[in-house]
Amino acid sequence: MKTYFLFFLILILTGCSQKNPIEKALETKSDECWCYYTNCDSYFTYFKFKDDQLSYRYNRDENGKFTDKPEDRYMAGDPEKWSVSEDSILTWRDFSYDIVSFNEKVIILSYPTKEKPYLNYIFLIKEKENDLKKYPNDYEEKRLYNPEKYKSYK
């Protein structure tokens, strides 16, 4: 009877400690960051989401390495809490975002606005240090850089 109780207790404890898939996808390795991208921004911001439920802001140095040194010394780079609910809501930076889609490389968030179109999107795109993007519109111009991948069906 004691062994069944112990087995059941261990099963409950391991089940409760598991992270949901979105939390696992958000966490980064040492050479990775999430590039925070919207079609309204003209600069890159990088974040690491760590196991301690805090996100840390990063920049790239001149060699393409991620650094936690702020570009603007007057702008605080304090870690910010984050969490993901069971119904796919990311609470981060004192705001709640709907997680529209996610995988290991891209997370799409949406949030309401007061102006048309009443909904905006944030794209978190996982980048490695050795894969340097130069401009935010590098993501938008993927079609221009790789036209052979976009065949027309006529």
N, C-alpha and C positions, 0 to 999 in steps of 0.2 A: 504494500500500500504506500509506503514511504517513497519507493522508487517511482511510482506513478505520479505522486504529488510533485516530486523533484523534477521529473521529466516535464510535466505540465507547466511548472513554474519557469523552467529554462525556456520552454517554447514561447511562453507569454513574454518574457523579458527580451528574447531575441526578436520577436515579432514587433514589439513596441519600439525597439531601437533602430529599426530599418528606416532609411530615408526614402522618400518617394522619388520616382524617376526624374522629376524635374530638378529636385535638389541635387541629385547626383550629376545631372547634365550641367548644372550651373558651376559646380566646383571645377577649378582649373589646376593644371600642373604648373610646375615652376617656370616653364618656358612658354606659357600660354596666358593670354588675357582675352577678355571679351571687349571687342570694340563696340562702343555705344554709338549708334549711327541713326540719324534721321535724315530725311531729305531736306530738312530745313537748316541743318548745321553745316558749317564750312570748315570744321576742324574735327579732329579725332579725340575722343576721350576713351580711356581704357580702364577696365575694372577687373579685379580678381574677386571672386566669391569664394570664401574659404569655409572650412569645416566649422569654424567658430561662430557661424551665422553673421559674419561681418563682411562687408565689401570694402575693398581698398582701391583707391584711385591711383592709376599709373599713367606715365607718359613714356614716349620713346626718346632715347638719347640719339645723338648724331650717328651712332653705330647701329641703330635699330634695336638696341637692347631695352627691355622694359625697366623703368626706374620709378621709384616712388617719390623722387624729388619733384615738387610742384613746379610747373612752368612759371606761375605767378606766385612769388613768395608771400604775397598778402592774402592769397586765397587758401584757406585751410583745407588740408587733405585728410581730415579726420575720418576714421572708419565709420561706416554706416550699417545699421542692422538691416537684415533681410530675412524673409521667411516665405515659404510657399504653403498655401493651404491645400487641403485635399481637393477643393473644387477649382484648382488652377488659378489662383490669385497670388501674384507676387506682391508682397508688401516690402517696399524698399524706398529709402530716402524720404520717409514720411508721406508716402503716397501708395495707393494700390493700383496695380496694373492687371489687366486680364491677359493671361497667357493664351495667345491665339494658336500658336504652333511652337513645337520645340523638337530639337534633336541634339546630337552631340556637337554640332557645328553652328547652328543658328537658333535663336529664340526670338520670336516675334511677340511683342507686347502691344496692347492697345489701351488707350485711355480717352475719356470723354473730354470735349472742349465746348466752350460756349459759342464758338463761331463755326460756320460751315467749314468743313464737312461734318462737324460735331464729333469726329473721332479721329485721333491721330495714332500713328504707329511709331514704335521704337524697335530697331533691329539690333540685337546683340549678336555679333559675328565673332566666333572664336578665331583668334589669330595666334600664330607661333612667331617667335622672335625672328626666325629665318625667312618669314614670308611678309616682307615689308610692303605695305600699301603706301602710296605717296599722297593721294588725295581722296577725300570722301567720295567723290563721284567715280572713283575706280570701280565701286560696286555697281553703280548705275550704268556704266559704260562697258560692262562685261560683253554685251552684244557687239559693240564696236571693235573690241580687241579680239574677239573670236567669232567672226561671221560664219566660218565654216561649220560651226556647231548648230547653226540655226537654218535648217533646210526648210524651204517652203513646200507645202503640199499642194500641188496644182493638179 
